[in-house]
Each structure stands twice: as structure tokens, then as C-alpha cells.
Amino acid sequence: MIETERLVLRPWREADREAFAAINGDPRVGDWLGGAIDRAASDAVMDRITAHMAEHGFGFWAAERKADARVIGMIGLAAVKAEALPVGPAIEMGWRLAPDAWGGGYATEGARGALDWGFANLDAEEIIAFTARSNLNSQAVMRRIGMVAAPERDFDHPRLAFDHPLRPHVVFVAERP
């Protein structure tokens, strides 16, 4: 568990499935992920996250807002396998928040907490983050937490169609302090 000023990043609970499905099913969230997903697909994502946490001891944690104990998204770290994406193997940082939590500084706050946790607890010389080239808001979060663009590592996301507007991805890097 990671605690920041306004957030608790913690393992997922069965009771979180409905909130997570609402986030994943929101078309505004889906705009950045290649489309919104239904409850069954959301549950499958949560199951994969939970399995990753069991295997690695870290993952994309539930982001719970302290003020109201509401799950507003996920923030955390994941191991990227070499065969999964062109940037692998790597430790990836990522986040996904409910639209009503956008713009409130939660992504930056939680990502900073996850980045600090990663360097304190993992044997990684760097942690990367990546997003669609057009996702300037996520890139701003990456910059605010001290990550630096690594254009030589940018890639086209292999799970998106050749002509999909989100296919071109940019990579940012944080090196161990």
C-alpha cells in the first residue's frame, strides 16, 4: 500500500469491480484506450492486474481517494515483457482515472508515489511510461514527476490498427536517483 496526501494506492477488492467497470466503460476514458469496455472485459482486466500483483508484488493499484474512500481509478507499475510490447522488458508506470477526477492533480500525486515506491522497492535502473502521442495531458503528468521524453524509444502500439489515431506512442523515462 502507498499513501500520499490525498490517495491510498492499494490492492483491489471484489467490491471495487463496479467502480472499475464504470471507469472502463466511460467513453471519455475509452477515447484514450482504443474504446470503452464492458463489465466482463473490465473484470478480466482486474483479474489480470490481480494476477500480476500476486506474481510480482506490485501492479496497478486501486487509487482510493481519502476524502470519501471512493475508488477513482488505478495508478501503479507493471512489468512489461519483451514479447508484449517493443519497449519491453521494462517496468511501466501508468494510470487510469475516472473523468470527474481529471485535472485535480490525482494522477501526478499518485504517479509520484508509485515512482518513489518503485525505486525504493524494485531493482530497476529506470521506470518508463508511455502513451499515445496525442495524449498531451498524460505527457504533462510524466513531465511533472520528472520523467524525460525518450523519442528514440517511441513506438507504434502493436495492438492497435495500422491507421488507428492512437497507434503512435511516446515513451518517457525516469532513471534511478
Rosetta constraint file for C-alpha pairs under 8 A:
AtomPair CA 1 CA 8 HARMONIC 6.97 0.50
AtomPair CA 1 CA 9 HARMONIC 5.57 0.50
AtomPair CA 1 CA 10 HARMONIC 4.66 0.50
AtomPair CA 1 CA 11 HARMONIC 7.17 0.50
AtomPair CA 2 CA 8 HARMONIC 5.77 0.50
AtomPair CA 2 CA 9 HARMONIC 4.94 0.50
AtomPair CA 2 CA 10 HARMONIC 6.62 0.50
AtomPair CA 2 CA 113 HARMONIC 6.78 0.50
AtomPair CA 2 CA 114 HARMONIC 7.31 0.50
AtomPair CA 2 CA 117 HARMONIC 7.53 0.50
AtomPair CA 3 CA 7 HARMONIC 5.92 0.50
AtomPair CA 3 CA 8 HARMONIC 4.59 0.50
AtomPair CA 3 CA 9 HARMONIC 6.28 0.50
AtomPair CA 3 CA 113 HARMONIC 7.47 0.50
AtomPair CA 4 CA 8 HARMONIC 6.35 0.50
AtomPair CA 4 CA 109 HARMONIC 7.01 0.50
AtomPair CA 4 CA 110 HARMONIC 6.95 0.50
AtomPair CA 4 CA 113 HARMONIC 6.46 0.50
AtomPair CA 5 CA 109 HARMONIC 7.99 0.50
AtomPair CA 6 CA 65 HARMONIC 6.00 0.50
AtomPair CA 6 CA 66 HARMONIC 5.43 0.50
AtomPair CA 6 CA 67 HARMONIC 7.08 0.50
AtomPair CA 6 CA 106 HARMONIC 7.84 0.50
AtomPair CA 7 CA 63 HARMONIC 6.42 0.50
AtomPair CA 7 CA 64 HARMONIC 5.58 0.50
AtomPair CA 7 CA 65 HARMONIC 4.71 0.50
AtomPair CA 7 CA 66 HARMONIC 5.38 0.50
AtomPair CA 7 CA 106 HARMONIC 7.65 0.50
AtomPair CA 7 CA 109 HARMONIC 7.96 0.50
AtomPair CA 7 CA 110 HARMONIC 6.90 0.50
AtomPair CA 8 CA 62 HARMONIC 7.91 0.50
AtomPair CA 8 CA 63 HARMONIC 5.92 0.50
AtomPair CA 8 CA 64 HARMONIC 5.14 0.50
AtomPair CA 8 CA 65 HARMONIC 6.47 0.50
AtomPair CA 8 CA 66 HARMONIC 6.64 0.50
AtomPair CA 9 CA 61 HARMONIC 5.32 0.50
AtomPair CA 9 CA 62 HARMONIC 5.49 0.50
AtomPair CA 9 CA 63 HARMONIC 4.74 0.50
AtomPair CA 9 CA 64 HARMONIC 6.28 0.50
AtomPair CA 9 CA 74 HARMONIC 7.85 0.50
AtomPair CA 9 CA 75 HARMONIC 7.08 0.50
AtomPair CA 9 CA 76 HARMONIC 7.86 0.50
AtomPair CA 9 CA 110 HARMONIC 7.45 0.50
AtomPair CA 10 CA 61 HARMONIC 5.10 0.50
AtomPair CA 10 CA 62 HARMONIC 5.30 0.50
AtomPair CA 10 CA 63 HARMONIC 6.78 0.50
AtomPair CA 10 CA 64 HARMONIC 7.61 0.50
AtomPair CA 11 CA 50 HARMONIC 7.70 0.50
AtomPair CA 11 CA 61 HARMONIC 5.34 0.50
AtomPair CA 11 CA 62 HARMONIC 5.96 0.50
AtomPair CA 12 CA 16 HARMONIC 6.47 0.50
AtomPair CA 12 CA 46 HARMONIC 7.84 0.50
AtomPair CA 12 CA 50 HARMONIC 7.06 0.50
AtomPair CA 12 CA 61 HARMONIC 6.59 0.50
AtomPair CA 12 CA 62 HARMONIC 5.54 0.50
AtomPair CA 13 CA 17 HARMONIC 7.48 0.50
AtomPair CA 16 CA 20 HARMONIC 6.14 0.50
AtomPair CA 16 CA 71 HARMONIC 7.10 0.50
AtomPair CA 17 CA 21 HARMONIC 6.01 0.50
AtomPair CA 17 CA 42 HARMONIC 7.89 0.50
AtomPair CA 17 CA 43 HARMONIC 6.61 0.50
AtomPair CA 17 CA 46 HARMONIC 7.60 0.50
AtomPair CA 18 CA 22 HARMONIC 6.22 0.50
AtomPair CA 19 CA 23 HARMONIC 6.41 0.50
AtomPair CA 19 CA 71 HARMONIC 6.55 0.50
AtomPair CA 19 CA 72 HARMONIC 7.73 0.50
AtomPair CA 20 CA 24 HARMONIC 6.17 0.50
AtomPair CA 20 CA 42 HARMONIC 7.00 0.50
AtomPair CA 20 CA 71 HARMONIC 7.68 0.50
AtomPair CA 20 CA 73 HARMONIC 6.76 0.50
AtomPair CA 21 CA 25 HARMONIC 5.77 0.50
AtomPair CA 21 CA 37 HARMONIC 7.94 0.50
AtomPair CA 21 CA 38 HARMONIC 6.99 0.50
AtomPair CA 21 CA 39 HARMONIC 5.34 0.50
AtomPair CA 21 CA 42 HARMONIC 5.32 0.50
AtomPair CA 21 CA 43 HARMONIC 7.20 0.50
AtomPair CA 22 CA 26 HARMONIC 6.19 0.50
AtomPair CA 23 CA 29 HARMONIC 6.87 0.50
AtomPair CA 23 CA 72 HARMONIC 7.96 0.50
AtomPair CA 23 CA 73 HARMONIC 6.99 0.50
AtomPair CA 23 CA 97 HARMONIC 6.99 0.50
AtomPair CA 23 CA 98 HARMONIC 5.18 0.50
AtomPair CA 23 CA 99 HARMONIC 7.82 0.50
AtomPair CA 24 CA 29 HARMONIC 6.49 0.50
AtomPair CA 24 CA 30 HARMONIC 6.79 0.50
AtomPair CA 24 CA 36 HARMONIC 5.83 0.50
AtomPair CA 24 CA 37 HARMONIC 5.71 0.50
AtomPair CA 24 CA 38 HARMONIC 7.36 0.50
AtomPair CA 24 CA 42 HARMONIC 6.33 0.50
AtomPair CA 25 CA 29 HARMONIC 7.51 0.50
AtomPair CA 25 CA 30 HARMONIC 7.07 0.50
AtomPair CA 25 CA 36 HARMONIC 4.75 0.50
AtomPair CA 25 CA 37 HARMONIC 4.99 0.50
AtomPair CA 25 CA 38 HARMONIC 5.69 0.50
AtomPair CA 25 CA 39 HARMONIC 7.40 0.50
AtomPair CA 25 CA 42 HARMONIC 7.94 0.50
AtomPair CA 26 CA 30 HARMONIC 6.25 0.50
AtomPair CA 26 CA 36 HARMONIC 5.92 0.50
AtomPair CA 27 CA 31 HARMONIC 6.00 0.50
AtomPair CA 27 CA 35 HARMONIC 6.77 0.50
AtomPair CA 27 CA 36 HARMONIC 5.19 0.50
AtomPair CA 28 CA 32 HARMONIC 7.50 0.50
AtomPair CA 28 CA 36 HARMONIC 7.94 0.50
AtomPair CA 28 CA 99 HARMONIC 6.95 0.50
AtomPair CA 29 CA 33 HARMONIC 6.83 0.50
AtomPair CA 29 CA 35 HARMONIC 7.79 0.50
AtomPair CA 29 CA 36 HARMONIC 6.72 0.50
AtomPair CA 29 CA 96 HARMONIC 7.72 0.50
AtomPair CA 29 CA 97 HARMONIC 7.76 0.50
AtomPair CA 29 CA 98 HARMONIC 7.27 0.50
AtomPair CA 29 CA 99 HARMONIC 6.95 0.50
AtomPair CA 30 CA 34 HARMONIC 5.84 0.50
AtomPair CA 30 CA 35 HARMONIC 4.02 0.50
AtomPair CA 30 CA 36 HARMONIC 3.93 0.50
AtomPair CA 30 CA 37 HARMONIC 7.31 0.50
AtomPair CA 31 CA 35 HARMONIC 5.64 0.50
AtomPair CA 31 CA 36 HARMONIC 7.24 0.50
AtomPair CA 32 CA 132 HARMONIC 7.52 0.50
AtomPair CA 32 CA 135 HARMONIC 7.38 0.50
AtomPair CA 32 CA 166 HARMONIC 7.31 0.50
AtomPair CA 33 CA 166 HARMONIC 7.95 0.50
AtomPair CA 34 CA 160 HARMONIC 7.53 0.50
AtomPair CA 34 CA 166 HARMONIC 7.17 0.50
AtomPair CA 37 CA 41 HARMONIC 5.94 0.50
AtomPair CA 37 CA 42 HARMONIC 6.38 0.50
AtomPair CA 38 CA 42 HARMONIC 6.12 0.50
AtomPair CA 39 CA 43 HARMONIC 6.05 0.50
AtomPair CA 40 CA 44 HARMONIC 6.27 0.50
AtomPair CA 41 CA 45 HARMONIC 6.28 0.50
AtomPair CA 42 CA 46 HARMONIC 6.29 0.50
AtomPair CA 43 CA 47 HARMONIC 6.12 0.50
AtomPair CA 44 CA 48 HARMONIC 6.25 0.50
AtomPair CA 45 CA 49 HARMONIC 6.21 0.50
AtomPair CA 46 CA 50 HARMONIC 6.07 0.50
AtomPair CA 47 CA 51 HARMONIC 6.13 0.50
AtomPair CA 48 CA 52 HARMONIC 6.09 0.50
AtomPair CA 49 CA 53 HARMONIC 6.24 0.50
AtomPair CA 49 CA 59 HARMONIC 6.40 0.50
AtomPair CA 49 CA 60 HARMONIC 6.43 0.50
AtomPair CA 50 CA 54 HARMONIC 6.25 0.50
AtomPair CA 50 CA 59 HARMONIC 7.71 0.50
AtomPair CA 51 CA 55 HARMONIC 6.20 0.50
AtomPair CA 52 CA 56 HARMONIC 5.91 0.50
AtomPair CA 52 CA 57 HARMONIC 7.66 0.50
AtomPair CA 52 CA 58 HARMONIC 7.28 0.50
AtomPair CA 52 CA 59 HARMONIC 6.24 0.50
AtomPair CA 52 CA 78 HARMONIC 7.63 0.50
AtomPair CA 53 CA 57 HARMONIC 4.85 0.50
AtomPair CA 53 CA 58 HARMONIC 4.74 0.50
AtomPair CA 53 CA 59 HARMONIC 5.06 0.50
AtomPair CA 53 CA 60 HARMONIC 7.96 0.50
AtomPair CA 54 CA 58 HARMONIC 7.72 0.50
AtomPair CA 56 CA 79 HARMONIC 7.99 0.50
AtomPair CA 58 CA 76 HARMONIC 7.74 0.50
AtomPair CA 58 CA 77 HARMONIC 6.61 0.50
AtomPair CA 58 CA 78 HARMONIC 7.10 0.50
AtomPair CA 59 CA 76 HARMONIC 5.57 0.50
AtomPair CA 59 CA 77 HARMONIC 4.82 0.50
AtomPair CA 59 CA 78 HARMONIC 5.00 0.50
AtomPair CA 59 CA 79 HARMONIC 7.96 0.50
AtomPair CA 60 CA 74 HARMONIC 5.74 0.50
AtomPair CA 60 CA 75 HARMONIC 5.18 0.50
AtomPair CA 60 CA 76 HARMONIC 4.02 0.50
AtomPair CA 60 CA 77 HARMONIC 5.48 0.50
AtomPair CA 60 CA 78 HARMONIC 6.61 0.50
AtomPair CA 60 CA 94 HARMONIC 7.30 0.50
AtomPair CA 60 CA 95 HARMONIC 7.51 0.50
AtomPair CA 61 CA 74 HARMONIC 5.38 0.50
AtomPair CA 61 CA 75 HARMONIC 5.47 0.50
AtomPair CA 61 CA 76 HARMONIC 5.47 0.50
AtomPair CA 62 CA 71 HARMONIC 6.47 0.50
AtomPair CA 62 CA 72 HARMONIC 7.88 0.50
AtomPair CA 62 CA 73 HARMONIC 6.08 0.50
AtomPair CA 62 CA 74 HARMONIC 4.60 0.50
AtomPair CA 62 CA 75 HARMONIC 6.64 0.50
AtomPair CA 63 CA 71 HARMONIC 5.54 0.50
AtomPair CA 63 CA 72 HARMONIC 5.80 0.50
AtomPair CA 63 CA 73 HARMONIC 5.15 0.50
AtomPair CA 63 CA 74 HARMONIC 4.89 0.50
AtomPair CA 63 CA 75 HARMONIC 6.03 0.50
AtomPair CA 63 CA 110 HARMONIC 7.67 0.50
AtomPair CA 64 CA 69 HARMONIC 5.65 0.50
AtomPair CA 64 CA 70 HARMONIC 5.35 0.50
AtomPair CA 64 CA 71 HARMONIC 4.25 0.50
AtomPair CA 64 CA 72 HARMONIC 5.97 0.50
AtomPair CA 64 CA 73 HARMONIC 7.40 0.50
AtomPair CA 65 CA 69 HARMONIC 5.19 0.50
AtomPair CA 65 CA 70 HARMONIC 5.40 0.50
AtomPair CA 65 CA 71 HARMONIC 6.32 0.50
AtomPair CA 65 CA 72 HARMONIC 6.65 0.50
AtomPair CA 66 CA 70 HARMONIC 7.53 0.50
AtomPair CA 72 CA 97 HARMONIC 5.68 0.50
AtomPair CA 72 CA 98 HARMONIC 5.45 0.50
AtomPair CA 72 CA 101 HARMONIC 6.63 0.50
AtomPair CA 73 CA 95 HARMONIC 7.39 0.50
AtomPair CA 73 CA 96 HARMONIC 5.44 0.50
AtomPair CA 73 CA 97 HARMONIC 4.15 0.50
AtomPair CA 73 CA 98 HARMONIC 5.82 0.50
AtomPair CA 74 CA 95 HARMONIC 5.43 0.50
AtomPair CA 74 CA 96 HARMONIC 5.30 0.50
AtomPair CA 74 CA 97 HARMONIC 6.35 0.50
AtomPair CA 75 CA 93 HARMONIC 7.70 0.50
AtomPair CA 75 CA 94 HARMONIC 5.82 0.50
AtomPair CA 75 CA 95 HARMONIC 4.21 0.50
AtomPair CA 75 CA 96 HARMONIC 6.56 0.50
AtomPair CA 75 CA 107 HARMONIC 7.38 0.50
AtomPair CA 75 CA 110 HARMONIC 6.27 0.50
AtomPair CA 75 CA 111 HARMONIC 6.44 0.50
AtomPair CA 75 CA 114 HARMONIC 7.33 0.50
AtomPair CA 76 CA 93 HARMONIC 5.67 0.50
AtomPair CA 76 CA 94 HARMONIC 5.68 0.50
AtomPair CA 76 CA 95 HARMONIC 6.49 0.50
AtomPair CA 76 CA 110 HARMONIC 7.82 0.50
AtomPair CA 76 CA 111 HARMONIC 6.83 0.50
AtomPair CA 76 CA 114 HARMONIC 5.48 0.50
AtomPair CA 77 CA 91 HARMONIC 6.53 0.50
AtomPair CA 77 CA 92 HARMONIC 5.38 0.50
AtomPair CA 77 CA 93 HARMONIC 4.44 0.50
AtomPair CA 77 CA 94 HARMONIC 6.28 0.50
AtomPair CA 77 CA 114 HARMONIC 6.92 0.50
AtomPair CA 77 CA 118 HARMONIC 7.50 0.50
AtomPair CA 78 CA 91 HARMONIC 5.60 0.50
AtomPair CA 78 CA 92 HARMONIC 5.13 0.50
AtomPair CA 78 CA 93 HARMONIC 6.52 0.50
AtomPair CA 78 CA 94 HARMONIC 7.95 0.50
AtomPair CA 79 CA 89 HARMONIC 7.27 0.50
AtomPair CA 79 CA 90 HARMONIC 5.93 0.50
AtomPair CA 79 CA 91 HARMONIC 4.71 0.50
AtomPair CA 79 CA 92 HARMONIC 6.23 0.50
AtomPair CA 80 CA 84 HARMONIC 6.61 0.50
AtomPair CA 80 CA 85 HARMONIC 7.09 0.50
AtomPair CA 80 CA 87 HARMONIC 7.72 0.50
AtomPair CA 80 CA 88 HARMONIC 5.18 0.50
AtomPair CA 80 CA 89 HARMONIC 5.27 0.50
AtomPair CA 80 CA 90 HARMONIC 5.15 0.50
AtomPair CA 80 CA 91 HARMONIC 6.00 0.50
AtomPair CA 80 CA 92 HARMONIC 6.54 0.50
AtomPair CA 81 CA 85 HARMONIC 6.93 0.50
AtomPair CA 81 CA 88 HARMONIC 5.05 0.50
AtomPair CA 81 CA 89 HARMONIC 4.65 0.50
AtomPair CA 81 CA 90 HARMONIC 6.95 0.50
AtomPair CA 82 CA 86 HARMONIC 6.69 0.50
AtomPair CA 82 CA 87 HARMONIC 7.06 0.50
AtomPair CA 82 CA 88 HARMONIC 3.97 0.50
AtomPair CA 82 CA 89 HARMONIC 4.38 0.50
AtomPair CA 82 CA 90 HARMONIC 7.82 0.50
AtomPair CA 83 CA 88 HARMONIC 7.06 0.50
AtomPair CA 84 CA 88 HARMONIC 6.88 0.50
AtomPair CA 85 CA 157 HARMONIC 7.42 0.50
AtomPair CA 85 CA 158 HARMONIC 7.18 0.50
AtomPair CA 86 CA 155 HARMONIC 6.88 0.50
AtomPair CA 87 CA 153 HARMONIC 6.96 0.50
AtomPair CA 87 CA 155 HARMONIC 7.77 0.50
AtomPair CA 90 CA 127 HARMONIC 7.06 0.50
AtomPair CA 90 CA 128 HARMONIC 7.09 0.50
AtomPair CA 91 CA 124 HARMONIC 7.43 0.50
AtomPair CA 91 CA 126 HARMONIC 7.44 0.50
AtomPair CA 91 CA 127 HARMONIC 5.19 0.50
AtomPair CA 91 CA 128 HARMONIC 6.20 0.50
AtomPair CA 92 CA 127 HARMONIC 5.81 0.50
AtomPair CA 92 CA 128 HARMONIC 4.89 0.50
AtomPair CA 92 CA 129 HARMONIC 5.35 0.50
AtomPair CA 92 CA 130 HARMONIC 7.78 0.50
AtomPair CA 93 CA 111 HARMONIC 7.36 0.50
AtomPair CA 93 CA 114 HARMONIC 7.65 0.50
AtomPair CA 93 CA 115 HARMONIC 7.37 0.50
AtomPair CA 93 CA 127 HARMONIC 6.72 0.50
AtomPair CA 93 CA 128 HARMONIC 6.06 0.50
AtomPair CA 93 CA 129 HARMONIC 5.05 0.50
AtomPair CA 94 CA 111 HARMONIC 7.46 0.50
AtomPair CA 94 CA 129 HARMONIC 6.36 0.50
AtomPair CA 94 CA 130 HARMONIC 7.85 0.50
AtomPair CA 95 CA 107 HARMONIC 6.65 0.50
AtomPair CA 95 CA 111 HARMONIC 7.40 0.50
AtomPair CA 97 CA 101 HARMONIC 6.34 0.50
AtomPair CA 97 CA 102 HARMONIC 6.75 0.50
AtomPair CA 97 CA 107 HARMONIC 7.48 0.50
AtomPair CA 98 CA 102 HARMONIC 6.86 0.50
AtomPair CA 101 CA 106 HARMONIC 7.10 0.50
AtomPair CA 102 CA 106 HARMONIC 7.46 0.50
AtomPair CA 102 CA 107 HARMONIC 7.81 0.50
AtomPair CA 105 CA 109 HARMONIC 6.11 0.50
AtomPair CA 106 CA 110 HARMONIC 5.88 0.50
AtomPair CA 107 CA 111 HARMONIC 5.77 0.50
AtomPair CA 107 CA 141 HARMONIC 6.91 0.50
AtomPair CA 108 CA 112 HARMONIC 6.01 0.50
AtomPair CA 108 CA 141 HARMONIC 5.39 0.50
AtomPair CA 108 CA 142 HARMONIC 7.75 0.50
AtomPair CA 108 CA 144 HARMONIC 6.94 0.50
AtomPair CA 108 CA 145 HARMONIC 6.65 0.50
AtomPair CA 109 CA 113 HARMONIC 6.38 0.50
AtomPair CA 110 CA 114 HARMONIC 6.15 0.50
AtomPair CA 111 CA 115 HARMONIC 5.94 0.50
AtomPair CA 111 CA 145 HARMONIC 7.34 0.50
AtomPair CA 112 CA 116 HARMONIC 6.11 0.50
AtomPair CA 112 CA 145 HARMONIC 5.75 0.50
AtomPair CA 113 CA 117 HARMONIC 6.12 0.50
AtomPair CA 114 CA 118 HARMONIC 6.00 0.50
AtomPair CA 115 CA 119 HARMONIC 6.40 0.50
AtomPair CA 115 CA 127 HARMONIC 7.52 0.50
AtomPair CA 116 CA 120 HARMONIC 6.16 0.50
AtomPair CA 117 CA 121 HARMONIC 5.92 0.50
AtomPair CA 117 CA 122 HARMONIC 7.99 0.50
AtomPair CA 118 CA 122 HARMONIC 5.33 0.50
AtomPair CA 118 CA 124 HARMONIC 7.85 0.50
AtomPair CA 118 CA 127 HARMONIC 7.84 0.50
AtomPair CA 119 CA 123 HARMONIC 7.28 0.50
AtomPair CA 119 CA 124 HARMONIC 6.82 0.50
AtomPair CA 119 CA 125 HARMONIC 7.96 0.50
AtomPair CA 119 CA 176 HARMONIC 6.26 0.50
AtomPair CA 124 CA 176 HARMONIC 7.35 0.50
AtomPair CA 125 CA 175 HARMONIC 5.90 0.50
AtomPair CA 125 CA 176 HARMONIC 5.12 0.50
AtomPair CA 126 CA 173 HARMONIC 6.63 0.50
AtomPair CA 126 CA 174 HARMONIC 5.50 0.50
AtomPair CA 126 CA 175 HARMONIC 4.28 0.50
AtomPair CA 126 CA 176 HARMONIC 5.55 0.50
AtomPair CA 127 CA 173 HARMONIC 5.91 0.50
AtomPair CA 127 CA 174 HARMONIC 5.31 0.50
AtomPair CA 127 CA 175 HARMONIC 6.55 0.50
AtomPair CA 127 CA 176 HARMONIC 7.93 0.50
AtomPair CA 128 CA 171 HARMONIC 6.81 0.50
AtomPair CA 128 CA 172 HARMONIC 5.59 0.50
AtomPair CA 128 CA 173 HARMONIC 4.47 0.50
AtomPair CA 128 CA 174 HARMONIC 6.23 0.50
AtomPair CA 129 CA 142 HARMONIC 7.34 0.50
AtomPair CA 129 CA 171 HARMONIC 5.82 0.50
AtomPair CA 129 CA 172 HARMONIC 5.22 0.50
AtomPair CA 129 CA 173 HARMONIC 6.48 0.50
AtomPair CA 130 CA 169 HARMONIC 6.42 0.50
AtomPair CA 130 CA 170 HARMONIC 5.48 0.50
AtomPair CA 130 CA 171 HARMONIC 4.43 0.50
AtomPair CA 130 CA 172 HARMONIC 6.13 0.50
AtomPair CA 131 CA 135 HARMONIC 6.44 0.50
AtomPair CA 131 CA 138 HARMONIC 7.03 0.50
AtomPair CA 131 CA 139 HARMONIC 7.36 0.50
AtomPair CA 131 CA 169 HARMONIC 5.30 0.50
AtomPair CA 131 CA 170 HARMONIC 5.71 0.50
AtomPair CA 131 CA 171 HARMONIC 6.96 0.50
AtomPair CA 132 CA 166 HARMONIC 5.19 0.50
AtomPair CA 132 CA 167 HARMONIC 6.68 0.50
AtomPair CA 132 CA 168 HARMONIC 5.83 0.50
AtomPair CA 132 CA 169 HARMONIC 4.30 0.50
AtomPair CA 132 CA 170 HARMONIC 6.21 0.50
AtomPair CA 133 CA 166 HARMONIC 7.14 0.50
AtomPair CA 133 CA 168 HARMONIC 5.72 0.50
AtomPair CA 133 CA 169 HARMONIC 4.95 0.50
AtomPair CA 133 CA 170 HARMONIC 5.36 0.50
AtomPair CA 134 CA 166 HARMONIC 7.15 0.50
AtomPair CA 135 CA 139 HARMONIC 6.52 0.50
AtomPair CA 136 CA 140 HARMONIC 6.11 0.50
AtomPair CA 137 CA 141 HARMONIC 6.53 0.50
AtomPair CA 138 CA 142 HARMONIC 6.36 0.50
AtomPair CA 139 CA 143 HARMONIC 6.32 0.50
AtomPair CA 140 CA 144 HARMONIC 6.13 0.50
AtomPair CA 141 CA 145 HARMONIC 6.41 0.50
AtomPair CA 142 CA 146 HARMONIC 6.57 0.50
AtomPair CA 142 CA 147 HARMONIC 5.22 0.50
AtomPair CA 142 CA 148 HARMONIC 7.52 0.50
AtomPair CA 142 CA 172 HARMONIC 6.91 0.50
AtomPair CA 143 CA 147 HARMONIC 5.05 0.50
AtomPair CA 143 CA 148 HARMONIC 6.38 0.50
AtomPair CA 146 CA 174 HARMONIC 6.71 0.50
AtomPair CA 147 CA 172 HARMONIC 5.69 0.50
AtomPair CA 147 CA 173 HARMONIC 5.10 0.50
AtomPair CA 147 CA 174 HARMONIC 4.64 0.50
AtomPair CA 148 CA 172 HARMONIC 5.12 0.50
AtomPair CA 148 CA 173 HARMONIC 5.26 0.50
AtomPair CA 148 CA 174 HARMONIC 6.53 0.50
AtomPair CA 149 CA 170 HARMONIC 7.52 0.50
AtomPair CA 149 CA 171 HARMONIC 6.01 0.50
AtomPair CA 149 CA 172 HARMONIC 4.27 0.50
AtomPair CA 149 CA 173 HARMONIC 6.40 0.50
AtomPair CA 150 CA 154 HARMONIC 6.99 0.50
AtomPair CA 150 CA 170 HARMONIC 7.58 0.50
AtomPair CA 150 CA 171 HARMONIC 5.54 0.50
AtomPair CA 150 CA 172 HARMONIC 5.39 0.50
AtomPair CA 150 CA 173 HARMONIC 6.53 0.50
AtomPair CA 151 CA 170 HARMONIC 6.63 0.50
AtomPair CA 151 CA 171 HARMONIC 6.55 0.50
AtomPair CA 153 CA 170 HARMONIC 7.45 0.50
AtomPair CA 153 CA 171 HARMONIC 6.04 0.50
AtomPair CA 154 CA 168 HARMONIC 7.61 0.50
AtomPair CA 154 CA 169 HARMONIC 5.68 0.50
AtomPair CA 154 CA 170 HARMONIC 4.58 0.50
AtomPair CA 154 CA 171 HARMONIC 5.28 0.50
AtomPair CA 155 CA 168 HARMONIC 6.06 0.50
AtomPair CA 155 CA 169 HARMONIC 5.29 0.50
AtomPair CA 155 CA 170 HARMONIC 6.68 0.50
AtomPair CA 155 CA 171 HARMONIC 7.92 0.50
AtomPair CA 156 CA 167 HARMONIC 5.12 0.50
AtomPair CA 156 CA 168 HARMONIC 4.48 0.50
AtomPair CA 156 CA 169 HARMONIC 5.69 0.50
AtomPair CA 157 CA 166 HARMONIC 7.94 0.50
AtomPair CA 157 CA 167 HARMONIC 4.95 0.50
AtomPair CA 157 CA 168 HARMONIC 6.38 0.50
AtomPair CA 157 CA 169 HARMONIC 6.48 0.50
AtomPair CA 158 CA 167 HARMONIC 7.56 0.50
AtomPair CA 160 CA 164 HARMONIC 6.14 0.50
AtomPair CA 160 CA 166 HARMONIC 7.44 0.50
AtomPair CA 160 CA 167 HARMONIC 5.60 0.50
AtomPair CA 161 CA 167 HARMONIC 7.04 0.50
AtomPair CA 162 CA 167 HARMONIC 6.95 0.50
AtomPair CA 163 CA 167 HARMONIC 7.39 0.50
